[in-house]
């Protein structure tokens, strides 16, 4: 299929980009990697009057760390972050390796996947697990939106029509923190039926902090707060982890769809929670 007709602009500055978004409002779509947008155009699921191609905008391809935070510009490709993270943040690398295939990650952007907000995709879960935020800019100003407030439903975010994510920020796990990432998909590269990302930090052998995100099991990626609460203050023993996984799965509210039943998703979530938490507990320094 071919997309419906649209106008196309390729601004060279952020100010020019924001002018176009302000003028077109809901009738505009941003093009960066295009790995989500182009299929939606071809299937007529998106019918924008204007495509704003930001690939020529300078300054949106920065990837830097400062004060324990990773800052990822709007044009940083998923493959670029994956390669960097393989040395620096293995949790990010583990999740990114499961995003589509290498050809897709070479073009797809980190910010684009997060803005697309598919509840079964890895990057929104990683953002939530790592207590991340996005920086959204418009002609009206600039604001930072926490991951917990960003995702509002399937493919729905708190972004206004005239806002552009210019930067994504991840809080880096502290020294000695352990991590785990597991998902189940029909084939490698498919969206997950269920997945879990987890980070555990220990002090004196006990869990001091835990961040756990579950994706594919609800209308948005969600924090498994019940699992976190069951771990904090305790040693991450197999028994404690099993109890945390059971609590985390019980608190989920999955739904039936053509890919899997709610009951299947809950059972898989429990198993993946246990695996991810076991990995995180084992990798962390006591």
Secondary structure, 3 states (H helix, E strand, C coil): CCCCCCEEECCCCHHHHHHHHHHHHHHEEEECCCCCHHHHHHCCCCCCCEEEECCCCCCCCCEEEECCEEEEECCCEHHHHHHHHHHHCHHHHHHHCCCCCHHHHHHCEHHHHHHHCCCCCHHHHHHHHCCCEEEEEECCEEEEEEHHHHEEECCEECCCCCCEEEEEEEECCCCCCEEEEEEECCCCCCCCCEEEEEEEEEECCEEEEEEEEEECCCCCCEECHHHHHHHCCCECCHHHHHHHHHHHHHCCCCCCCCCCCHHHHHHHHHHHHHHHHHHHHHHCCC
